[in-house]
Amino acid sequence: MANLLTDRDFWVKYWEGKTDLSVTIPENYLFHRQLGNLVKREKVKTAIELGGFPGYYAVFLKKYLKLDVTLLDYFVHEPITNQLLEANGLSKGEVSIIETDLFNYQSEKQYDLVLSCGLIEHFNDTEDIINRHVNFLKPGGTLFITLPNFRSVNGWFQKTFDKENYDKHNIDCMDPAFLKAIVEKTGLKVVQASYFGGFSLWLENEKEKSAGVRLFKKASWFVGKVLTKIIPFESKALSPYILIEAKK
């Protein structure tokens, strides 16, 4: 599929290479404040996480915000998701699971909240993948999308030290103004479209990198953290994420 920058084999290898996936999701999980405020304000009852295997945000929404949650992904290994549920005091079945190709799936159900974190940047046609999110959304529902910002210092690290992973991402879509225009084109009202977070760096499979790369990354992370503690701000150059929230 030309629109897709990754395929099923990529994700199978990606997740098979991960260890310790069954973690305890903390109450202060990334974007917890934004999601908590949204759920309270909009009286959200149902939610679907798209492309979210193994289901960290689905578990967060169920465990702390008590929503009726569904996880949909192209690749789902249920034993891992069940272990994740158990690690968080939840039972098998408390999160509904749909393993399907998003491009060939017609949902009969719509949701109060449609969420994806780190999905849309793996597609060349950003407008198309966002429209597929909107198809799951109830009238009056809320769209919540986050993605990494690789037009940043963190992106330079990815491109320089992990080009293979960098090339799996659509860098052109990593622009809040660009995303806002696409979302508005669907008829949704954009609540926020912005860079998010003060500073962060990461590398996939960092343990496999050379000692010099790991040391340089650690030193850069420390300098960036100190800088953004002294002068806290969110920006294209330093913020690690982009966040889009919109209402149907």
C-alpha positions as a printed Julia matrix, in Angstrom:
248×3 Matrix{Float64}:
   0.0     0.0    0.0
   1.7     3.14  -1.25
   0.16    5.31   1.47
   1.77    3.24   4.22
   5.4     3.81   5.24
   5.47    0.52   7.19
   3.98   -2.94   6.67
   2.84   -5.82   8.88
   6.27   -7.47   8.83
   7.81   -4.24  10.13
   5.44   -4.16  13.1
   5.79   -7.87  13.86
   9.6    -7.47  14.0
   9.27   -4.2   15.91
   7.14   -5.68  18.69
   8.99   -9.0   18.79
  12.15   -6.99  19.47
  10.61   -5.33  22.51
  10.84   -6.66  26.05
   8.97   -5.79  29.23
   5.86   -4.61  27.39
   3.57   -5.49  30.29
   4.29   -2.41  32.36
   2.22   -0.69  35.03
   0.73    2.44  33.47
   1.1     5.35  35.93
  -1.63    7.85  36.68
   0.62   10.63  35.39
   1.16    8.92  32.02
   2.09   11.18  29.1
  -0.87   13.44  28.13
  -2.74   12.4   31.29
  -3.74   15.94  32.17
  -5.01   16.73  28.68
  -6.99   13.49  28.48
  -8.37   13.81  32.0
  -9.6    17.35  31.38
 -11.08   16.35  28.03
 -12.97   13.36  29.43
 -14.39   15.41  32.3
 -15.29   18.42  30.17
 -16.92   16.47  27.34
 -18.46   13.76  29.57
 -16.76   11.06  27.51
 -18.04    7.5   28.02
 -16.66    5.57  25.04
 -13.26    5.7   23.35
 -11.25    3.92  20.68
  -7.47    3.92  20.38
  -6.33    3.47  16.78
  -2.98    1.87  16.06
  -2.22    1.55  19.73
  -0.95   -2.0   20.31
  -0.15   -3.15  22.97
  -2.76   -0.71  24.31
  -1.08    1.63  26.78
  -3.54    4.45  26.25
  -6.5     2.09  26.1
  -5.41    0.74  29.49
  -4.88    4.27  30.86
  -8.38    5.33  29.76
  -9.93    2.22  31.29
  -7.89    2.11  34.49
  -8.01    5.77  35.52
 -10.86    7.37  33.56
 -13.23    4.35  33.63
 -14.18    4.53  29.96
 -15.64    1.85  27.72
 -12.53    1.36  25.58
 -11.7    -0.36  22.29
  -8.22   -0.97  20.87
  -7.89   -1.27  17.08
  -4.63   -2.11  15.35
  -3.27   -3.82  12.26
  -1.22   -6.12  14.49
  -2.42   -7.3   17.9
  -0.83  -10.14  19.87
  -3.53  -10.71  22.46
  -1.37  -12.53  25.05
   0.75   -9.37  25.37
  -2.32   -7.15  25.72
  -3.8    -9.56  28.27
  -0.55   -9.47  30.27
  -0.66   -5.67  30.13
  -4.23   -5.69  31.45
  -3.26   -8.05  34.27
  -0.26   -5.87  35.2
  -2.68   -2.98  35.61
  -5.3    -4.78  37.67
  -7.69   -5.25  34.75
  -9.27   -8.44  33.47
  -9.18   -9.98  30.01
 -11.99   -8.46  27.96
 -12.15   -5.15  29.84
 -10.65   -3.57  26.73
 -12.31   -4.64  23.47
  -9.83   -5.61  20.76
 -10.2    -5.31  17.0
  -7.34   -6.62  14.86
  -7.93   -5.32  11.34
  -6.62   -3.26   8.47
  -7.97    0.23   9.09
  -8.23    0.75   5.32
 -10.59   -2.18   4.85
 -12.71   -1.82   7.98
 -16.15   -0.26   8.28
 -17.14    0.34  11.89
 -20.78    0.07  12.88
 -20.01    1.9   16.11
 -18.95    5.48  16.74
 -17.21    6.83  19.83
 -17.12    9.89  22.08
 -13.32    9.96  21.84
 -11.11    8.81  18.96
  -7.46    8.69  19.98
  -4.16    7.87  18.32
  -0.66    8.47  19.64
   2.11    7.93  17.11
   0.07    6.62  14.19
  -0.61    9.2   11.49
   3.07    9.93  10.82
   3.48    6.42   9.37
   1.3     7.32   6.37
   2.09    9.43   3.32
  -1.49   10.64   2.86
  -2.13   12.54   6.07
  -5.55   13.78   5.0
  -6.73   10.24   4.3
  -5.6     8.78   7.63
  -7.15   11.67   9.59
 -10.42   11.19   7.72
 -10.4     7.56   8.81
 -10.15    8.74  12.41
 -13.12   11.05  11.92
 -15.24    8.16  10.59
 -15.18    6.63  14.08
 -16.31    9.84  15.78
 -19.81   10.5   17.1
 -21.43   13.88  16.43
 -20.2    16.03  19.31
 -17.26   13.69  19.88
 -13.59   14.62  20.27
 -10.56   13.74  18.16
  -7.23   13.54  20.01
  -4.08   12.9   17.98
  -0.45   13.07  19.07
   2.69   12.37  17.08
   6.43   12.87  17.47
   8.05   16.09  16.28
  11.04   15.08  14.16
  11.55   18.63  12.89
  13.47   19.17  16.09
  16.67   18.31  17.91
  15.15   14.91  18.59
  14.51   14.51  14.87
  18.15   15.29  14.12
  19.14   12.5   16.49
  16.79   10.09  14.72
  18.05   11.04  11.26
  21.72   10.95  12.27
  21.82    7.83  14.46
  18.79    5.8   13.32
  18.08    6.69   9.7
  16.14    3.47   9.11
  13.61    4.39  11.79
  13.54    8.05  10.7
  12.6     7.0    7.15
   9.53    5.17   8.47
   8.01    8.56   9.36
   6.32   11.22   7.25
   8.29   14.28   8.32
   6.19   16.63   6.19
   3.1    16.05   8.35
   4.87   17.16  11.54
   3.51   20.7   11.46
   0.65   21.87  13.72
  -0.6    24.42  11.17
  -0.64   21.79   8.41
  -2.55   19.34  10.6
  -4.98   22.02  11.77
  -5.89   22.83   8.17
  -6.56   19.16   7.38
  -8.71   18.65  10.48
 -10.71   21.83   9.77
 -11.3    20.56   6.25
 -13.17   17.57   7.72
 -15.6    19.99   9.38
 -14.25   19.6   12.91
 -13.54   22.57  15.15
  -9.9    22.56  16.28
  -9.53   23.13  20.02
  -5.73   23.08  19.95
  -2.94   22.34  17.48
   0.46   22.86  19.02
   3.89   21.58  19.9
   3.92   19.75  23.21
   6.56   19.16  25.86
   9.65   21.03  26.92
  12.44   18.75  25.71
  13.21   15.09  25.25
  15.42   12.76  23.22
  15.05    9.07  22.47
  16.43    6.42  20.15
  14.78    3.12  19.3
  16.85    0.18  20.53
  19.26    2.57  22.23
  21.12   -0.3   23.92
  22.3    -1.44  20.48
  23.96    1.91  19.73
  27.66    2.51  20.33
  28.87    3.77  23.71
  29.83    7.07  22.09
  26.33    7.63  20.67
  24.71    6.74  23.98
  27.02    9.11  25.87
  26.43   11.95  23.4
  22.67   11.43  23.6
  22.77   11.43  27.41
  24.82   14.63  27.53
  22.54   16.35  25.01
  19.46   15.25  26.94
  20.9    16.73  30.14
  21.78   20.08  28.53
  18.35   20.33  26.91
  16.57   19.54  30.17
  18.57   22.18  32.06
  17.89   24.78  29.37
  14.14   24.18  29.34
  14.0    24.2   33.13
  15.59   27.64  33.19
  13.53   28.99  30.28
  10.44   26.74  29.95
   8.78   26.96  26.55
   7.38   24.75  23.83
   8.75   25.1   20.33
   9.37   23.46  16.97
  13.08   23.13  17.76
  12.83   21.47  21.18
   9.36   20.03  21.82
   9.25   16.26  21.26
   5.55   16.02  20.37
   2.69   17.6   18.44
  -0.86   17.52  19.8
  -4.13   18.02  17.93
  -7.53   18.16  19.64
 -10.73   18.82  17.73
 -14.49   18.51  18.24
 -17.06   17.18  15.76
